[in-house]
C-alpha cells in the first residue's frame, strides 16, 4: 500500500479531519475511512471481513457467561475464523497443487487475511477470559480495520490498542509519528533501493542463483543469502516503521514489531526481537497452552513455529522453515538447560556478545533459502542452497 499515492494523500487529508472531530466520533471516522480505503483494494472480501467481525462482536459476549454453553460459543467463533482463513488462504493452494504439475502456481488470497484472522482470534479468546474492558462497536471496528497495519501488521492486541490511544492532539506525538515514517522511508528507498537491491543485482532472481549453484563458490552463495536476508529485514521493518508512525499521527501507539534482531545473542532472543507481534501471539495462544497439555517445551516450540510458518503460507517450504527455526531455538534451550545444570560460568562482555550474534545470524540467515524458492520452485531447491552454504553440492533436480 505504501507505494500508492492514494495511501499518502488519504493520510495527509484524514489526519487533520480526525483531530477536528469530537473525540467520541474519531474511532468511527477512522473505522469508516479504513474500511472504505481497504474495500477499494480488496472489494467484496472486505464485506465478508465486516460480516465476520460483526458476528464476533455481537456473539462474542455470550462466551463470557458462566454457562457451559459459553464454551461452545467460543469454540464456534474460533472455528469460524479459522475456517474462513483456511478456505481462502490454504484450500485454493492445496487444490492447485493437486491439479497442477508446476510449483510456480501462486494463488491470490484476500488482502490482510492472516493479520485480520489472528486479531479476531485474539479478541475472541481474551473476551472469553473476561480480559477486555468495555468498548463500543466503533472502537472494535477501528481496531480490526485500522488501515496502516491491516496488510502487514503488527498484530496489535485489542487491550493494548484501547489503552494506547490519546484523546487530544499533541505536537510531540505528531513529531514522533512523522520521524518514524521518515525512518521507514529511508530504509525502503535508500538502504534497500540504493544499496541492497543494486548489490544483489541479477541475484535478486533466485533462478540465476540456482542455475549457477553447482559452479559458484560457497562464499558467493553466502553473500547472496546475507544480502537477501537484509533486504527482507529492511523491507519488513521499514513497513512496520511506517505503519507505527502513521498510527501515531492518529494518536494510537501500536506495539513494536522489531527490536534490532541483528544484535540477538541466541535464537530464543532473536525471536523476541523479530516479528515480535507474531511471536508473542504464538507464545500466548500456542506455546503456553501446549506446555500446559504436554509439559514438553520442545514439542510446544515446534508447534509454535509450525503455526508461524503455516500462517505465512501453507507450503512445504514454510513448514520446513518453521521446523528449521524451532530446531534452532530448541538447541539453544537444551544448551542453556545443560549449562545451568553444570553451573558453567559463561563469558560475558561486548566481544562475547558480538561473537554470539554472529553465530546466531549464521544459523538464522540460511532459513531464507526456504523463502526465496516459494511459489516458484520445489522445496528440494532450498536444500540445494542450504547444503551449498556448507560447501556440499546436491545434484540439480526437482525431487
C-alpha positions in Angstrom: 0.0 0.0 0.0 2.8 2.4 0.8 3.8 2.5 -2.9 0.4 4.1 -3.7 0.0 7.9 -3.8 -3.6 7.4 -2.6 -2.3 6.0 0.7 -0.3 9.1 1.4 -2.9 11.6 0.2 -5.6 9.8 2.3 -3.3 10.0 5.4 -2.4 13.7 4.8 -6.1 14.7 4.4 -7.6 12.5 7.1 -5.3 13.2 10.0 -6.4 16.9 10.5 -10.0 15.8 9.9 -9.6 13.1 12.5 -8.4 15.6 15.2 -11.0 18.2 14.3 -13.9 15.8 15.3 -15.2 15.4 18.8 -13.3 12.5 20.5 -16.4 10.3 20.6 -16.6 10.3 16.8 -13.0 9.7 16.0 -12.9 5.9 16.2 -15.9 5.6 14.0 -14.5 8.1 11.5 -11.2 6.1 11.3 -13.0 2.8 11.0 -15.1 4.1 8.1 -12.0 5.6 6.5 -10.0 2.4 6.8 -12.9 0.2 5.6 -13.5 2.4 2.6 -9.9 2.5 1.6 -9.3 -1.2 2.1 -12.6 -2.0 0.2 -11.2 -0.1 -2.8 -8.3 -2.5 -2.8 -9.9 -5.8 -1.8 -13.5 -5.4 -2.9 -16.1 -7.9 -1.7 -13.6 -9.6 0.6 -13.9 -6.6 2.9 -17.6 -7.1 3.1 -17.0 -10.7 4.2 -14.5 -9.4 6.8 -17.0 -6.9 8.1 -19.7 -9.6 8.4 -17.4 -11.9 10.3 -16.3 -9.0 12.5 -19.9 -8.1 13.4 -20.7 -11.7 14.2 -17.7 -11.9 16.5 -18.6 -8.6 18.2 -22.3 -9.3 18.8 -22.0 -13.0 19.6 -18.7 -12.9 21.5 -20.0 -11.5 24.8 -22.1 -14.7 25.2 -18.7 -16.5 25.7 -18.3 -14.5 28.9 -21.3 -16.1 30.6 -20.7 -18.8 33.3 -22.9 -21.3 31.5 -21.3 -24.4 29.9 -22.8 -23.3 26.5 -20.4 -20.3 26.6 -17.5 -22.7 25.7 -19.4 -23.8 22.6 -19.8 -20.2 21.6 -16.1 -19.5 22.0 -15.2 -22.7 20.1 -17.7 -21.9 17.3 -16.3 -18.4 16.8 -12.7 -19.7 16.7 -13.6 -22.4 14.2 -15.5 -19.9 12.1 -12.5 -17.5 11.9 -10.1 -20.4 11.3 -12.4 -21.9 8.6 -12.6 -18.6 6.7 -8.8 -18.3 6.9 -8.3 -21.8 5.7 -10.9 -21.7 2.9 -9.4 -18.6 1.2 -5.7 -18.9 2.1 -5.0 -22.7 2.2 -7.6 -24.7 0.4 -7.1 -23.0 -3.1 -3.4 -23.5 -2.9 -3.9 -27.2 -1.9 -6.3 -27.8 -4.8 -3.9 -26.0 -7.2 -1.0 -28.1 -6.1 -3.1 -31.3 -6.6 -4.2 -30.2 -10.1 -1.1 -28.6 -11.5 2.3 -30.1 -12.1 4.1 -26.8 -11.7 5.0 -25.5 -8.2 5.1 -21.9 -9.6 1.3 -21.5 -9.4 0.5 -18.8 -6.9 -3.0 -18.3 -5.6 -4.0 -14.8 -4.6 -5.5 -14.5 -1.1 -7.7 -11.8 0.3 -5.7 -8.7 1.4 -4.5 -8.9 5.0 -6.5 -12.1 5.8 -3.8 -13.5 8.1 -3.5 -10.4 10.2 -7.2 -10.0 10.3 -7.8 -13.6 11.4 -5.2 -13.5 14.2 -6.5 -10.3 15.6 -10.0 -11.7 15.7 -8.8 -14.9 17.3 -7.0 -12.9 20.0 -10.2 -10.9 20.6 -12.4 -14.0 20.9 -10.1 -15.7 23.3 -9.4 -12.7 25.5 -13.1 -11.8 25.6 -14.0 -15.3 26.7 -11.4 -14.9 29.5 -13.0 -11.7 30.6 -9.8 -9.7 30.0 -11.2 -7.0 27.7 -12.8 -3.9 29.2 -16.0 -2.3 27.9 -15.8 -0.9 24.5 -18.0 0.3 21.6 -18.6 -1.1 18.2 -16.7 1.7 16.6 -13.7 1.0 18.8 -13.7 -2.6 17.8 -14.1 -1.9 14.0 -11.3 0.7 14.1 -9.1 -1.9 15.7 -9.9 -4.6 13.2 -9.7 -2.4 10.0 -7.0 0.2 11.0 -5.6 0.7 7.6 -1.9 1.4 8.3 -1.4 -2.0 10.0 -4.1 -4.1 8.1 -1.9 -5.7 5.4 1.4 -6.4 7.2 0.9 -5.8 10.9 2.0 -5.5 13.6 -0.7 -7.9 15.0 -2.0 -5.5 17.6 -3.6 -6.6 20.8 -7.0 -5.1 21.5 -6.3 -4.4 25.1 -3.1 -2.6 24.1 -5.0 -0.7 21.4 -7.6 0.5 23.9 -5.0 1.6 26.5 -2.7 3.3 24.0 -5.0 5.9 22.4 -4.6 9.6 23.0 -7.7 11.8 23.4 -6.1 15.1 22.2 -3.7 16.2 19.6 -0.1 16.6 20.8 2.8 18.1 18.9 5.3 15.7 20.3 3.2 12.7 19.2 3.0 14.1 15.7 6.7 14.7 15.5 7.3 11.1 16.8 5.0 9.7 14.2 6.5 11.7 11.3 10.0 10.8 12.5 9.1 7.1 12.5 7.6 7.4 9.0 10.8 9.1 7.7 12.9 6.2 9.2 10.8 3.7 7.3 11.1 5.7 4.0 14.9 5.9 4.4 15.1 2.2 5.0 12.9 1.5 2.0 14.2 4.0 -0.5 17.9 4.5 0.5 19.1 1.3 2.2 17.0 -1.1 0.1 16.6 0.9 -3.1 20.1 2.4 -3.4 22.3 -0.1 -1.6 21.0 -3.6 -1.1 19.0 -4.0 -4.4 21.9 -2.9 -6.6 24.3 -5.1 -4.6 22.0 -8.1 -5.3 21.8 -7.3 -9.0 20.8 -10.3 -11.1 21.0 -12.5 -8.0 17.7 -11.0 -6.8 16.2 -13.6 -9.2 16.8 -16.9 -7.4 16.6 -18.6 -10.8 20.0 -17.2 -11.7 21.4 -18.5 -8.4 20.1 -22.0 -8.9 21.3 -22.2 -12.5 24.9 -21.4 -11.4 24.7 -23.1 -8.0 26.9 -26.1 -8.9 29.7 -23.9 -10.2 29.5 -20.9 -7.8 31.9 -20.9 -4.7 30.1 -21.3 -1.5 31.1 -17.8 -0.2 29.2 -16.2 -3.1 26.1 -18.1 -2.1 26.6 -16.9 1.4 26.8 -13.3 0.0 23.5 -13.9 -1.8 21.8 -15.2 1.4 23.1 -12.4 3.6 22.0 -9.7 1.1 18.6 -11.3 0.6 18.1 -11.6 4.4 19.0 -8.0 4.9 16.7 -6.9 2.1 13.8 -8.8 3.7 14.6 -7.4 7.1 14.9 -3.8 6.0 11.8 -4.0 3.9 9.6 -5.5 6.6 11.0 -3.3 9.4 10.5 -0.3 7.1 6.8 -1.1 6.6 6.4 -1.6 10.4 8.0 1.8 11.0 5.7 3.5 8.6 2.6 1.7 9.9 3.5 2.5 13.5 4.4 6.1 12.6 1.1 6.8 10.7 -0.9 5.2 13.6 0.9 7.7 15.9 -0.5 10.5 13.8 -3.9 9.4 14.8 -2.8 9.2 18.5 -2.6 5.4 18.5 0.6 3.7 19.9 0.9 0.4 18.1 3.1 -2.3 19.6 6.6 -2.7 18.2 7.5 -5.4 15.7 11.3 -5.3 15.6 13.9 -4.6 18.2 17.3 -4.8 16.4 17.2 -8.6 15.8 20.7 -8.4 14.3 22.1 -8.0 17.8 20.4 -11.1 19.3 22.9 -13.3 21.0 20.9 -16.5 20.7 18.0 -17.9 18.7 15.5 -17.5 21.6 16.4 -13.9 22.0 16.2 -13.4 18.2 12.5 -14.3 18.3 11.9 -11.8 21.0 13.3 -9.1 18.6 12.0 -10.3 15.1 8.3 -10.0 14.2 7.5 -9.5 17.9 3.8 -9.3 17.5 3.6 -12.7 15.7 6.0 -14.5 18.1 4.1 -13.1 21.1 0.8 -14.2 19.6 2.1 -17.7 19.1 3.7 -17.8 22.6 0.4 -16.8 24.2 -2.0 -18.9 22.2 0.1 -21.9 21.1 3.3 -22.3 23.1 1.8 -21.8 26.6 -1.3 -23.9 26.0 0.9 -26.7 24.6 3.1 -26.6 27.6 0.0 -27.0 29.8 -1.2 -30.0 27.8 2.1 -31.8 27.1 4.6 -30.5 29.7 7.1 -30.6 26.9 8.7 -27.3 25.9 10.3 -28.8 22.8 7.0 -30.0 21.4 5.5 -26.7 22.2 8.3 -24.9 20.4 7.8 -27.0 17.3 4.0 -26.4 17.4 4.5 -22.6 17.7 6.9 -22.4 14.8 4.8 -24.6 12.6 1.9 -22.2 13.2 4.2 -19.3 12.3 5.2 -21.0 9.1 1.7 -22.0 8.0 0.4 -18.6 9.0 2.5 -17.1 6.2 1.7 -19.8 3.6 0.5 -23.4 3.5 3.5 -24.6 1.6 6.1 -27.3 2.3 8.8 -24.7 2.3 7.1 -22.8 5.1 6.7 -26.0 7.1 10.4 -26.7 6.7 11.2 -23.0 7.6 9.2 -23.5 10.8 10.9 -26.7 11.7 14.3 -25.1 11.0 13.6 -22.1 13.3 12.2 -24.3 16.0 15.2 -26.6 15.9 17.5 -23.6 16.4 15.5 -22.4 19.4 15.4 -25.9 20.9 19.1 -26.4 20.5 19.6 -23.2 22.5 17.1 -24.2 25.1 18.8 -27.6 25.6 22.2 -26.0 25.7 21.1 -23.4 28.3 19.5 -26.1 30.5 22.6 -28.2 30.3 24.8 -25.2 31.2 22.7 -24.3 34.2 22.8 -27.9 35.4 26.5 -28.0 35.1 26.8 -24.5 36.6 29.0 -23.3 33.9 30.2 -19.7 34.1 29.9 -18.5 30.5 31.9 -15.5 29.4 30.3 -12.1 29.0 31.2 -8.7 27.6 31.0 -6.9 24.2 33.3 -9.3 22.4 31.3 -12.4 23.5 28.0 -10.7 22.6 29.4 -9.9 19.1 30.6 -13.5 18.6 27.3 -14.8 19.8 25.3 -12.6 17.5 27.4 -13.7 14.5 26.8 -17.4 15.4 23.1 -16.7 15.8 22.8 -14.9 12.4 24.9 -17.7 10.8 22.1 -20.1 11.8 19.1 -17.8 11.1 20.1 -16.4 7.7 20.2 -19.7 5.8 16.5 -20.1 6.5 16.0 -17.6 3.7 16.6 -20.5 1.4 13.0 -21.7 2.1 11.6 -18.2 1.3 13.3 -17.4 -2.0 12.0 -20.5 -3.7 8.4 -20.1 -2.6 5.8 -20.4 -5.3 8.5 -20.8 -7.9 10.5 -23.9 -7.2 10.2 -27.1 -5.2 11.5 -27.3 -1.7 14.4 -29.5 -2.8 16.0 -26.4 -4.3 16.0 -24.8 -0.9 18.0 -27.7 0.4 20.4 -27.4 -2.5 21.1 -23.8 -1.4 21.4 -24.9 2.3 23.9 -27.6 1.5 25.9 -25.3 -0.8 26.4 -22.9 2.2 28.2 -25.8 3.9 30.2 -26.5 0.7 28.2 -29.5 -0.3 26.8 -29.8 -3.9 23.5 -31.6 -4.2 22.5 -32.7 -7.7 20.1 -30.5 -9.6 16.6 -31.8 -9.9 13.1 -31.4 -8.8 12.8 -34.0 -6.0 
